[in-house]
């Protein structure tokens, strides 16, 4: 961190406090508009977010993703938003948060789209992951602008809508289209640590084909479920080997393998002719995704070998590569950690997380990137992807100030 600018940081704190009621209302409006993915009809939420940002005085670029590309990524509609504010000559910093969310599910104590506030805590789907950082980043930028500080550089808000589907038509699309060329990136995360690495993820779909037959004469068919059971057993037997691999990154442990979806069969009295299942393979940052996929395919092929009348095909559904520190990212991480510690009044670590996020698209493009945003110490505390997802509003306030201070430090003239 550079030499502290006490007056500027005090002015930023005053600006964040002055705008905080408006920030809370802004977040509530975002939560009230559903943007579940699936089904992935997210353009209406982008339209509302753009209206709210324009009401704050920002110029908002709307970048609709072509319909065929949206459908190819399993969604209905997606419009990415970019806000740019140039303070002067200097680096460009992109702040990326996603507005698509997982469906709410059951078990809520209040309306998942109600944005209800109880005891200083807002409840609602997406309030922590990551509609909160639409607010964090927008109001941090607004606070910077309010101080009139002589900064050198540009801040961009990248508000995207396909993180739950892999991020291919969100941040990656913006970068591939040349719509932004940032020098640094910050992606949505949690308030009590700076994230410098995360796991990768591989989804494979395995289709096992046999031949149907009457259950009274199973000998006249080829049982796809029996063959699938053999493959599944081989995959499950592989799990202990994964547990022996350990990542050197704090916050990340070992690779994992989960069979999350299976379907097949015709009827109770019919030998199954087809079984399909999908697996989720989480990769630690040290792993090579190509080697992981090749190893799984070989394991599946070996488990299916020798089974008469059985055909097995494997299709990649998703590949999210691990996120690693690149370029000047260590300095960026240290800067954010220093300001977070100053604002939160407690030590703030730099660590990895076992999830995968949109941050990887920036780092893969060679852009120094960290994850930082509003939220508690971990995803479980926020009930992320669970019923009663929540955010302490004081955490939102503090994260907004941290981001504003870090940007001011990074863009000092």
C-alpha positions in Angstrom: 0.0 0.0 0.0 1.3 3.5 -0.8 1.6 6.3 1.8 -1.8 6.7 3.4 -3.8 9.7 2.3 -5.7 10.3 5.5 -7.8 13.1 4.1 -8.9 11.2 1.0 -9.8 8.1 3.0 -11.8 10.2 5.4 -13.7 11.8 2.5 -14.4 8.4 1.0 -15.8 7.2 4.3 -18.1 10.2 4.5 -19.2 9.7 0.9 -19.9 6.0 1.5 -21.9 6.8 4.6 -23.8 9.6 2.8 -24.9 7.2 0.1 -25.5 4.1 2.1 -29.3 4.4 2.4 -29.4 4.7 -1.4 -27.1 1.8 -1.7 -29.3 -0.4 0.4 -32.4 0.6 -1.6 -30.4 -0.1 -4.8 -29.5 -3.6 -3.6 -33.1 -4.3 -2.6 -34.4 -3.4 -6.1 -31.9 -5.8 -7.6 -33.0 -8.7 -5.3 -36.7 -8.0 -6.1 -36.2 -8.8 -9.8 -35.7 -12.6 -10.3 -32.8 -13.7 -12.4 -32.7 -17.5 -11.8 -30.2 -19.4 -13.9 -31.6 -21.9 -14.9 -33.8 -21.0 -16.6 -31.5 -18.1 -17.5 -33.9 -15.4 -18.7 -31.7 -12.6 -17.4 -32.2 -9.7 -19.8 -35.1 -8.2 -17.7 -32.8 -8.0 -14.6 -30.1 -6.3 -16.7 -32.7 -3.8 -17.9 -33.7 -2.9 -14.3 -30.0 -2.7 -13.2 -29.3 -0.3 -16.1 -32.2 1.9 -15.1 -31.0 2.1 -11.5 -27.4 2.9 -12.6 -28.6 5.6 -15.0 -30.6 7.1 -12.1 -27.3 7.4 -10.3 -25.9 9.4 -13.1 -23.9 6.7 -14.8 -23.8 6.1 -18.6 -24.6 2.4 -19.1 -23.6 0.4 -22.2 -26.0 -2.4 -22.9 -24.4 -5.4 -24.8 -27.0 -8.1 -25.6 -25.4 -11.5 -26.3 -26.5 -13.0 -29.6 -29.5 -15.3 -29.2 -27.9 -18.3 -30.7 -24.9 -18.0 -28.4 -27.2 -17.6 -25.4 -29.1 -20.8 -26.3 -25.9 -22.7 -26.9 -25.0 -21.9 -23.3 -28.3 -23.1 -22.0 -29.9 -19.8 -21.3 -32.8 -17.8 -22.6 -31.5 -14.2 -22.6 -28.5 -12.3 -21.4 -27.4 -8.6 -21.7 -24.0 -7.6 -20.3 -23.6 -4.1 -18.9 -20.5 -1.9 -18.8 -20.1 1.4 -16.9 -16.9 3.4 -17.5 -15.6 6.4 -15.7 -12.3 7.9 -16.7 -10.5 10.0 -14.0 -7.4 10.6 -16.2 -4.5 8.9 -17.9 -3.6 5.6 -16.1 -4.6 2.0 -15.7 -8.1 0.6 -16.3 -9.6 -1.4 -13.4 -12.6 -3.7 -14.1 -14.9 -4.6 -11.3 -17.0 -7.7 -12.2 -20.1 -9.0 -10.5 -22.8 -11.4 -11.8 -26.5 -10.9 -11.6 -27.7 -14.4 -12.4 -28.5 -16.6 -9.4 -29.4 -20.2 -8.6 -33.1 -20.8 -8.1 -34.3 -20.2 -4.5 -35.5 -23.7 -3.7 -37.5 -24.4 -0.5 -37.2 -23.6 3.2 -37.2 -19.8 3.1 -38.5 -17.9 6.2 -39.4 -14.9 3.9 -40.0 -14.1 0.3 -36.7 -14.9 -1.6 -37.4 -11.9 -3.8 -38.6 -9.7 -1.0 -35.3 -8.1 0.1 -36.6 -8.1 3.7 -34.4 -6.5 6.3 -34.4 -7.9 9.8 -32.0 -6.7 12.5 -29.7 -5.1 10.0 -29.6 -8.1 7.7 -31.1 -8.3 4.2 -32.5 -11.6 3.1 -33.1 -12.7 -0.6 -31.7 -14.8 -3.4 -28.6 -13.2 -4.7 -28.2 -10.7 -1.9 -24.7 -12.1 -1.2 -23.9 -14.0 -4.4 -23.4 -11.6 -6.1 -26.0 -8.8 -6.5 -24.4 -7.3 -3.4 -21.3 -6.4 -5.4 -23.4 -4.6 -8.1 -23.9 -2.2 -5.1 -20.4 -2.5 -3.7 -18.7 -1.6 -6.9 -21.2 1.0 -8.1 -21.3 2.9 -4.9 -17.5 2.7 -4.4 -17.1 4.3 -7.8 -19.7 6.9 -6.8 -17.8 7.7 -3.6 -14.6 8.1 -5.5 -16.2 10.5 -7.9 -17.8 12.5 -5.0 -14.4 13.3 -3.5 -13.1 15.0 -6.7 -9.7 13.4 -6.0 -7.1 13.8 -8.8 -6.9 10.2 -9.8 -5.1 8.7 -12.8 -7.0 5.9 -14.6 -10.4 4.5 -15.5 -12.8 2.3 -13.5 -15.2 0.0 -15.3 -18.1 -1.9 -14.0 -18.6 -5.3 -15.8 -22.1 -6.5 -14.8 -22.7 -9.9 -16.3 -25.3 -12.7 -16.2 -24.0 -16.2 -16.8 -21.7 -17.1 -13.9 -24.0 -19.9 -12.9 -23.7 -21.3 -16.4 -19.9 -21.0 -16.7 -19.2 -17.3 -17.6 -18.5 -18.0 -21.2 -21.0 -15.3 -22.5 -20.3 -12.9 -19.6 -16.7 -11.7 -18.8 -15.1 -13.9 -21.4 -17.4 -12.6 -24.1 -16.7 -9.0 -23.2 -13.0 -9.7 -23.4 -13.2 -11.7 -26.6 -15.2 -9.1 -28.3 -12.7 -6.4 -27.4 -15.2 -4.4 -25.5 -12.8 -4.0 -22.6 -9.1 -4.3 -22.1 -8.5 -3.8 -18.4 -5.1 -3.7 -16.7 -6.5 -5.1 -13.5 -9.7 -6.9 -12.5 -11.6 -7.4 -9.2 -14.3 -10.0 -9.1 -17.2 -10.5 -6.7 -16.3 -12.4 -3.5 -16.6 -12.0 0.3 -15.6 -9.3 2.7 -13.2 -10.8 5.1 -10.5 -12.2 2.9 -8.9 -11.5 -0.4 -9.1 -14.5 -2.8 -6.1 -15.1 -5.0 -6.9 -18.6 -6.4 -9.7 -21.0 -6.8 -10.5 -24.5 -8.0 -11.3 -25.5 -11.5 -14.3 -27.6 -12.5 -14.9 -30.2 -15.2 -18.4 -31.6 -16.0 -18.6 -34.7 -18.1 -21.8 -36.4 -19.3 -21.4 -40.2 -19.7 -24.0 -42.0 -21.9 -24.2 -45.8 -21.6 -26.2 -47.6 -24.4 -27.3 -51.2 -24.4 -30.4 -53.0 -25.7 -33.8 -53.2 -24.2 -35.6 -56.5 -23.5 -38.6 -57.8 -21.5 -37.7 -58.3 -17.9 -39.0 -61.9 -18.3 -36.1 -62.5 -20.8 -33.3 -60.2 -19.7 -30.9 -62.5 -21.5 -32.1 -61.1 -24.8 -31.0 -57.6 -24.0 -27.9 -55.7 -22.9 -28.3 -54.0 -19.5 -27.1 -50.4 -19.7 -27.7 -49.9 -16.0 -25.5 -52.8 -15.0 -22.8 -51.4 -17.2 -23.2 -48.0 -15.8 -23.0 -49.4 -12.3 -19.6 -50.8 -13.1 -18.4 -47.4 -14.4 -19.8 -45.6 -11.4 -18.1 -48.1 -9.0 -14.8 -47.4 -10.8 -15.3 -43.7 -10.4 -16.2 -43.9 -6.7 -13.2 -46.1 -6.1 -11.0 -43.3 -7.6 -12.1 -40.9 -4.9 -9.5 -42.0 -2.2 -6.7 -41.3 -4.6 -8.0 -37.7 -5.1 -8.1 -37.2 -1.4 -4.4 -37.9 -1.1 -3.6 -35.0 -3.4 -3.2 -31.8 -1.4 -3.0 -28.2 -2.7 -0.4 -25.8 -1.4 -2.9 -23.0 -1.6 -4.4 -21.9 1.8 -8.1 -22.4 1.7 -8.1 -25.2 -0.8 -7.6 -28.9 0.2 -8.0 -31.7 -2.4 -9.6 -32.5 -5.7 -13.1 -34.0 -5.5 -15.4 -36.1 -7.7 -19.2 -36.1 -7.4 -21.9 -37.8 -9.5 -24.7 -35.3 -9.4 -27.2 -36.4 -11.9 -28.4 -39.8 -13.3 -31.3 -40.8 -15.5 -32.3 -43.8 -17.6 -34.5 -46.8 -18.1 -37.9 -47.3 -19.7 -40.1 -49.1 -17.2 -39.8 -51.4 -14.2 -40.3 -54.5 -16.4 -37.8 -53.5 -19.1 -34.1 -54.0 -19.3 -32.6 -50.5 -19.4 -31.4 -49.6 -22.9 -29.8 -46.2 -21.9 -28.4 -44.6 -18.8 -26.9 -41.2 -18.7 -25.1 -39.5 -15.8 -23.1 -36.4 -15.2 -20.0 -36.0 -13.0 -18.4 -33.0 -11.4 -14.6 -33.1 -11.0 -13.1 -30.2 -9.0 -9.5 -29.4 -9.8 -7.0 -27.8 -7.5 -4.9 -25.0 -9.0 -1.9 -27.2 -9.4 -3.7 -29.6 -11.7 -3.7 -29.6 -15.5 -7.3 -29.7 -16.8 -6.3 -31.6 -20.0 -4.6 -34.3 -18.0 -7.5 -34.6 -15.6 -10.0 -35.0 -18.4 -7.9 -37.5 -20.3 -7.5 -39.5 -17.1 -11.2 -39.7 -16.4 -12.0 -40.7 -20.0 -9.4 -43.5 -19.7 -10.9 -44.7 -16.4 -14.4 -44.8 -17.9 -13.3 -46.6 -21.0 -11.4 -49.2 -19.0 -14.4 -49.8 -16.7 -16.6 -50.4 -19.8 -14.2 -52.6 -21.6 -15.4 -56.2 -22.3 -19.1 -55.6 -21.7 -20.9 -57.2 -24.6 -23.4 -55.1 -26.5 -22.5 -51.9 -24.5 -21.5 -48.6 -26.0 -20.2 -45.7 -24.0 -19.8 -42.1 -25.0 -18.4 -39.2 -23.0 -19.2 -35.5 -23.7 -17.7 -32.5 -22.0 -20.4 -30.2 -20.7 -18.2 -27.6 -18.9 -14.6 -26.8 -18.3 -13.8 -24.1 -15.9 -10.0 -23.8 -15.5 -8.5 -23.1 -12.1 -7.9 -19.4 -11.2 -4.3 -18.6 -10.4 -2.4 -15.4 -9.6 -0.8 -13.8 -12.7 1.4 -10.8 -13.3 1.0 -8.0 -10.7 -1.8 -9.8 -8.9 0.2 -10.2 -5.6 0.6 -6.4 -5.3 -3.2 -6.0 -6.0 -4.0 -8.6 -3.4 -1.7 -7.0 -0.8 -3.3 -3.6 -1.5 -6.8 -4.9 -1.0 -5.8 -6.9 2.1 -4.2 -3.8 3.7 -7.3 -1.6 3.2 -9.6 -4.4 4.3 -7.6 -4.7 7.5 -7.7 -1.0 8.1 -11.5 -0.8 7.6 -12.5 -4.1 9.3 -10.1 -3.7 12.2 -8.8 -7.2 12.1 -6.3 -9.3 10.2 -7.3 -10.1 6.6 -5.9 -13.1 4.9 -5.1 -13.9 1.3 -6.4 -17.4 0.4 -8.0 -19.7 -2.2 -11.5 -21.0 -2.3 -12.8 -24.4 -3.5 -15.4 -22.8 -5.8 -15.0 -21.6 -9.3 -15.9 -18.1 -10.5 -15.8 -15.6 -13.4 -12.4 -14.3 -12.1 -10.6 -17.1 -14.1 -11.6 -15.5 -17.4 -9.6 -12.3 -16.5 -6.6 -14.2 -15.3 -6.6 -16.5 -18.3 -6.4 -13.3 -20.4 -3.3 -12.3 -18.5 -5.0 -9.7 -16.4 -3.9 -9.5 -12.7 -7.0 -10.4 -10.8 -8.3 -10.8 -7.2 -11.7 -11.5 -5.7 -13.1 -9.1 -3.2 -16.5 -7.9 -2.3 -19.4 -7.8 0.2 -20.2 -10.7 2.4 -19.2 -12.6 5.6 -16.2 -14.7 6.3 -17.4 -17.6 4.1 -20.1 -18.8 1.8 -21.8 -20.9 4.4 -22.3 -18.0 6.8 -24.1 -16.1 4.0 -26.3 -19.1 3.2 -25.1 -18.8 -0.4 -27.0 -21.1 -2.8 -29.2 -22.1 0.2 -32.5 -20.9 1.8 -32.4 -17.6 3.6 -29.4 -16.2 1.8 -28.4 -13.1 3.7 -26.1 -10.2 4.0 -25.3 -8.0 7.0 -25.7 -4.5 5.7 -22.8 -3.3 7.8 -20.6 -5.8 5.8 -21.9 -4.1 2.6 -20.9 -0.7 3.9 -17.4 -1.8 4.9 -16.8 -3.6 1.7 -17.8 -0.5 -0.3 -15.3 1.6 1.6 -12.5 -1.0 1.2 -13.0 -1.1 -2.6 -13.2 2.7 -2.8 -9.9 3.1 -0.8 -8.1 0.4 -2.7 -9.1 2.0 -6.0 -8.0 5.4 -4.8 -4.6 3.9 -3.8 -4.3 2.0 -7.1 -5.2 5.0 -9.2 -3.2 7.6 -7.3 -2.0 10.4 -9.6 
